[in-house]
Amino acid sequence: MPPTSIALIVIAAALCILVLILIPTLLTIKRTAAAVGELAEMVHGELKPTLQELTGVLAELKSVGGAVAEYNDDVKRFMSELGAAGTNLHTINRSVGVATNVLNTTSAWATGAKVAGKYVLEWYLKKRGGM
């Protein structure tokens, strides 16, 4: 046999072995591609409703954010008025404290005047009766 015939037989055998090895690999690649396709369909089927729900939630958040922004000025105004009311209550509290102090002082003066008046009256009556 000539060397070229042997070389051709070796090449043919190598090609047969290569094809026998590649067939299971190609079948595995085919199954993998089919599984990836099924996974893509499943993800697409489940992801699409989720994205639609997410779009709805985002729209609701935008409307809520707009409503909050509308009332922001009202809340600021309310807080400002609440601060003014607190200041007014503090002023009233101080005024009531001063009035209470004045009434206490007046009461003490009235008691003192009453005692002094009694004393002067008794002294006058004693002096008048003793004359």
Secondary structure, 3 states (H helix, E strand, C coil): CCHHHHHHHHHHHHHHHHHHHHHHHHHHHHHHHHHHHHHHHHHHHHHHHHHHHHHHHHHHHHHHHHHHHHHHHHHHHHHHHHHHHHHHHHHHHHHHHHHHHHHHHHHHHHHHHHHHHHHHHHHHHHHHHHC
